[in-house]
Amino acid sequence: MKYFSRRSLAILLLSLPGSVLAELSLPHFFSDHMILQRERAAALWGHADPLAEVTVAFKGKTAVGKADAQGQWRVAIETGPADAEGKELKITSGAETVLVKDVLVGEVWLASGQSNMYFTMNRAPAYAELMAKANYPGLRMFNAPLVTAETPQRDIEGEWSLCSPETVPGYSAVAFFFALKLHQELGIPVGVLKTCWGGKPVETFTSREALNTHPASKALVDKLVAEAASYEPAAAQADYEARLEKWKATMAAAKGKSAEVRKRLPKKPVVPKPPLLTEGKPGVLFDAMIHPFVGYTLRGAIWYQGEGNAKVGAVPYDESLPLMIRDWRQRWGDEFSFYFVQLANYRAPSTAPGTPDPWALLQDRMRHILETTPKTGMAVINDVGEVSDIHPKDKMTPGYRLARWALAKDYGRDLLYSSPLYKSSEVKDGAIQVTFDHAGNGLKSRDGGALKRFEIAGADKVWHWAEAKVDGTDSVVVSSAEVKQPVAVRYAWASNPEGANLVNSEGLPASVFRTDDWDDVEAKEGATSGRGIQARRAQAAEIRKLNAQLASLDKGSAEFKALRQKIQALLAELKAAAPKK
């Protein structure tokens, strides 16, 4: 009988000719140090000789299955209660055996999204001390690589790692803090399957089959199909080489020029890819980075994405994200829990009420998902964002707030798990009384001062800053001397609603909301996130302030380099926000 460890088997298979690839094998995520979902019939699958019998043995239990004519097999085995002592998983078919070692049983979650979920622990200096002490062998993560594929894949490279000072720097920070809170509260192993890619829209994580069921999303797929049909590699390569030569000439001409000139230089052209292999295109990352995991038995998923959809003309997020959630659940055959992070506050603070803002609109549409899609939860983080960085360094807050949802909804803990969410409103005596869910022991202002960032309007649809006061446990009364007969109220309606301070008794911040259904929330084509001249002036002032700080730093220091990078990003954003001529 031939015995292989999971790792040695993978190396062996890569070295064998194609005709021998019927050897017994499993996807990379069924490997040493993996965690199986407790108290479930955990699915395992792989490849064997066509029609061969496959036996799985784990913790004294055995399950038997049979490969199909293509050699694909699938077996489910009962995992039993949580177990922090590593066990051996044995898969046998004929004379072949694969051994997967140090397998734990606990809770398993999938973590996906774009750059704020990808954001690793080592990018936040504040976590240095925590990382140095992060010895949690029962907390483990599988990090999927960044790959694309034209068709749905059954496997993806990567490996499980035990959380330690050596491995945690490369962990998704949000996923780490989410898993750490569960690990500490439940006292059992927690595993995370991390698969995400920065800067990408929700549609790329959704299957094209699902996208085709929605008219607006189908248009995106149709466009991709047309691009793929007309793609000519030779022409694309020739165009790339021409642009590359032009870029090289521009760079050569810029030698010796001022730093200000060099900052405005174009980026190096990117090597062309076929449309169906281009990250971000509809369904591409689903095929390559989600489909391999479909069927892995888990408790739920956590999601941090939306920045790539917060733009004019995007499919409404309260349609596109639920479409993806339904797609995933249908493919898994499981209505698993799905918890997501609402976008953080970002950009220069707004100063005028009633400003159209795609960022705030997407945040509010995220709130609506809670009303329409079962077993979802939302972590509100409009109190931890950064003016000049779309990637807030505080990832502990969203991770822990996601964990509150899981602890309450999946593990039966009695705690206040949600931020205050708009429930209803009523016009009374020249004011509007707004009632909230999840007030806990009472609503309050975070800083003890007056409530801010409420705005109110009458039938004329002209918005004014409003006075707001807590009324009882779960209500706020909103009014303005300038609006005698109010009909609508909004809260925190801006990319960066600086000063928004309504919280519940646990200090969780209230979500953005609006009571109207007016179309003035839609920014016009060409607008940049509803930002006007006031916002651009504020950002320019911030850049001047940072430049003054930069002048006092040692040019060789890490602090100098980090601050310079931040300034460059702000300049690029300011340039992009300028009105088009």
Secondary structure, DSSP 8 states (H G I E B T S, - for coil): -EEEEHHHHHHHHHHS-GGGTTS-B--TTSSTT-EEETTSEEEEEEE-STT-EEEEEETTEEEEEE--TTSEEEEEEE--S-EEEEEEEEEEETTEEEEEEEEEEEEEEEEEESHHHH-BGGG-GGGHHHHHT--EEEEEEEE------SS--S-----EEEE-TTTGGGSBHHHHHHHHHHHHHH-S-EEEEEEE-TT--GGGGS-HHHHTTSHHHHHHHHHHHHHHHH--HHHHHHHHHHHHHHHHHHHHHTTT--HHHHHT----------GGGSTTSTTHHIIIIIGGGTT---SEEEEE--GGG-STT---HHHHHHHHHHHHHHHHTS--EEEEE----BSS---STT---HHHHHHHHHHHHHHHSTTEEEE--TTS-BTTBSS-S--HHHHHHHHHHHHHHTT---S--S--EEEEEEEETTEEEEEEE--TT--EETTSS----EEEE-TT--EEE-EEEEETTTEEEEEBTTBSS--EEEES-SSS-TT--EE-TT--B---EES---GGGS--TT-STT--HHHHHHHHHHHHHHHHHHHTS-TTSHHHHHHHHHHHHHHHHHHHHS---
